[in-house]
């Protein structure tokens, strides 16, 4: 490299330092401006809107006075949420069934053993004829493990007993 090239390179390096310093100064000025404008900003207090009375009727052209039987459950589920997410009945189910969670083999085995114990208890209640208690135990299992096939099959058997088909629909016609 000759002297002329070295001189040009030194001028570029000196100017580069000035450009970098000017850029940093501009960024710091912008950051300070944003910080000060944010700290001086006051939010306007917006009054909460008045609550409306909810319409509990299903739009029905034939009979507009038909009440929606699911309204109370839907209102409770969507408009009266629990105070915290931990109080939600679905919180435990979502945490347990998180497909992205990395469970250890011991945790998975302990969960499987707990589900088997609950299933055995539900099956024992079913075999003893305590169908309501068995239904509660099955519901508990399926809330924690919705893909539990044993509990699903036992629930189908229990539903067949608790909600039998109407006798006139399944009975054969009398002989003539």
C-alpha positions as CSV (number, residue, x, y, z in Angstrom):
1,X,0.0,0.0,0.0
2,X,1.4,3.4,-0.9
3,X,1.2,6.6,1.1
4,X,-1.7,8.0,-1.0
5,X,-3.9,4.9,-0.2
6,X,-3.0,5.0,3.5
7,X,-4.0,8.7,3.6
8,X,-7.4,8.0,2.0
9,X,-8.0,5.0,4.4
10,X,-7.2,7.2,7.4
11,X,-9.7,9.9,6.2
12,X,-12.4,7.3,5.7
13,X,-11.8,5.9,9.2
14,X,-11.9,9.4,10.7
15,X,-15.2,10.1,8.9
16,X,-16.6,6.7,9.9
17,X,-16.0,7.5,13.5
18,X,-18.0,10.7,13.1
19,X,-20.8,8.9,11.3
20,X,-21.0,6.3,14.1
21,X,-21.0,9.0,16.8
22,X,-23.7,11.0,15.0
23,X,-25.9,7.9,14.7
24,X,-25.5,7.0,18.3
25,X,-26.3,10.6,19.3
26,X,-29.4,10.6,17.2
27,X,-30.6,7.3,18.7
28,X,-29.9,8.4,22.2
29,X,-31.8,11.7,21.6
30,X,-34.8,9.7,20.2
31,X,-34.8,7.3,23.2
32,X,-34.7,10.2,25.6
33,X,-37.5,12.0,23.8
34,X,-39.7,8.8,23.8
35,X,-39.0,8.2,27.5
36,X,-39.9,11.8,28.5
37,X,-43.0,11.8,26.3
38,X,-44.1,8.5,27.9
39,X,-43.5,9.7,31.4
40,X,-45.5,12.9,30.8
41,X,-48.4,11.1,29.2
42,X,-51.5,10.7,31.4
43,X,-54.3,8.4,30.4
44,X,-57.8,9.7,30.2
45,X,-60.2,8.0,32.6
46,X,-62.9,6.3,30.6
47,X,-66.0,5.4,32.5
48,X,-67.1,1.8,32.3
49,X,-70.1,1.3,30.2
50,X,-73.4,0.5,31.9
51,X,-74.3,-3.2,31.9
52,X,-77.2,-4.3,29.7
53,X,-79.9,-6.7,30.6
54,X,-79.2,-9.9,28.7
55,X,-82.0,-11.3,26.6
56,X,-82.6,-14.9,27.7
57,X,-84.9,-15.8,24.8
58,X,-84.0,-17.5,21.6
59,X,-85.2,-15.7,18.5
60,X,-88.0,-17.9,17.3
61,X,-90.4,-16.9,14.6
62,X,-93.1,-19.3,15.7
63,X,-92.8,-18.8,19.5
64,X,-90.7,-15.8,20.6
65,X,-91.3,-16.6,24.3
66,X,-89.2,-19.8,24.2
67,X,-86.4,-19.6,26.9
68,X,-82.9,-20.7,26.1
69,X,-82.1,-23.6,28.4
70,X,-78.4,-23.2,28.0
71,X,-78.4,-19.4,28.7
72,X,-77.5,-19.6,32.4
73,X,-74.6,-22.0,31.7
74,X,-73.3,-19.9,28.8
75,X,-73.6,-16.7,30.8
76,X,-71.8,-18.3,33.8
77,X,-69.1,-19.6,31.5
78,X,-68.4,-16.5,29.4
79,X,-69.7,-13.5,31.3
80,X,-69.0,-14.5,34.9
81,X,-65.4,-15.8,34.7
82,X,-63.5,-16.8,37.9
83,X,-61.4,-14.2,39.6
84,X,-58.1,-15.8,38.7
85,X,-57.3,-18.4,36.1
86,X,-56.2,-20.9,38.8
87,X,-59.9,-20.9,40.0
88,X,-61.0,-22.0,36.5
89,X,-62.1,-25.7,36.4
90,X,-60.3,-26.0,33.0
91,X,-57.0,-24.8,34.4
92,X,-55.8,-28.1,35.8
93,X,-57.0,-29.9,32.6
94,X,-55.1,-27.5,30.4
95,X,-51.9,-27.8,32.5
96,X,-52.1,-31.6,32.6
97,X,-52.8,-32.0,28.9
98,X,-50.2,-29.5,27.6
99,X,-48.7,-31.3,24.6
100,X,-45.7,-29.1,24.7
101,X,-44.8,-29.8,28.3
102,X,-41.8,-32.1,28.8
103,X,-42.8,-34.6,31.4
104,X,-40.2,-36.9,32.9
105,X,-40.8,-40.6,32.8
106,X,-41.5,-40.7,36.5
107,X,-44.2,-37.9,36.2
108,X,-45.9,-39.7,33.3
109,X,-45.8,-43.0,35.2
110,X,-47.2,-41.4,38.4
111,X,-50.0,-39.7,36.3
112,X,-50.9,-43.0,34.6
113,X,-51.0,-44.9,38.0
114,X,-53.3,-42.2,39.4
115,X,-55.6,-42.5,36.4
116,X,-55.6,-46.3,36.7
117,X,-56.4,-46.1,40.4
118,X,-59.3,-43.6,39.7
119,X,-60.6,-45.9,36.9
120,X,-60.5,-49.0,39.1
121,X,-62.5,-47.1,41.7
122,X,-65.1,-46.0,39.1
123,X,-65.4,-49.5,37.8
124,X,-65.8,-50.9,41.3
125,X,-68.6,-48.3,41.9
126,X,-70.2,-49.3,38.6
127,X,-70.1,-53.0,39.4
128,X,-71.6,-52.3,42.9
129,X,-74.5,-50.5,41.2
130,X,-73.6,-47.0,42.5
131,X,-74.1,-45.4,39.2
132,X,-74.2,-41.7,40.3
133,X,-70.9,-42.1,42.2
134,X,-69.4,-43.9,39.2
135,X,-70.5,-41.1,36.9
136,X,-68.8,-38.5,39.1
137,X,-65.6,-40.6,39.2
138,X,-65.6,-41.0,35.4
139,X,-66.2,-37.2,35.0
140,X,-63.2,-36.6,37.2
141,X,-61.0,-38.9,35.2
142,X,-62.1,-37.4,31.8
143,X,-61.5,-33.9,33.1
144,X,-57.9,-34.8,33.9
145,X,-57.3,-37.2,30.9
146,X,-59.9,-36.6,28.1
147,X,-58.3,-39.3,26.0
148,X,-58.6,-42.1,28.6
149,X,-60.3,-44.9,26.5
150,X,-61.2,-47.1,29.5
151,X,-63.1,-44.2,31.1
152,X,-64.8,-43.4,27.8
153,X,-65.9,-47.0,27.4
154,X,-67.2,-47.2,31.0
155,X,-69.0,-43.9,30.5
156,X,-70.8,-45.3,27.4
157,X,-71.8,-48.4,29.4
158,X,-73.0,-46.2,32.2
159,X,-75.0,-43.9,29.9
160,X,-76.7,-47.0,28.4
161,X,-77.9,-47.9,31.9
162,X,-78.8,-44.4,33.1
163,X,-80.5,-43.3,29.9
164,X,-82.1,-46.5,28.4
165,X,-83.8,-46.1,25.1
166,X,-87.6,-45.8,25.2
167,X,-89.2,-49.3,25.6
168,X,-91.7,-48.7,22.8
169,X,-89.0,-47.9,20.3
170,X,-87.0,-51.1,21.0
171,X,-89.8,-53.5,21.7
172,X,-90.9,-55.8,19.0
173,X,-94.6,-55.4,17.8
174,X,-97.0,-57.8,19.5
175,X,-97.8,-61.0,17.5
176,X,-101.1,-61.0,15.7
